[in-house]
Amino acid sequence: MSARADIERDLKELIVKTLMLEDVTADDIETDQPLFEDAGLGLDSIDALELGMAIAKTYKIKLSQDPDENKEYFTNVGTLAAFVSEKLATTGEAS
């Protein structure tokens, strides 16, 4: 499994754990499933804040101060994994 796939799996588990999603497992979350649309996970802005803090703490990375930029990263697990991978690569961290 690639480092990116590992990050995607970890993010799915982090979403379920951090947001205490009932009746949802990491396996239930598709990588390209929208996080905030009703057709997706249906998360809200409070969920985004909680998830952002959990990601920052888990991966020891900083999120952008620009809400529009963060919204782009929080589209789905795939975009989040790409963001985390990029941040880890630029900081020299390994996942």
HELIX and SHEET records of a PDB file:
HELIX    1   1 ALA A    3  THR A   18  1                                  16    
HELIX    2   2 ALA A   26  ASP A   28  5                                   3    
HELIX    3   3 SER A   45  TYR A   59  1                                  15    
HELIX    4   4 PRO A   67  TYR A   73  1                                   7    
HELIX    5   5 VAL A   77  THR A   91  1                                  15    
END                                                                             
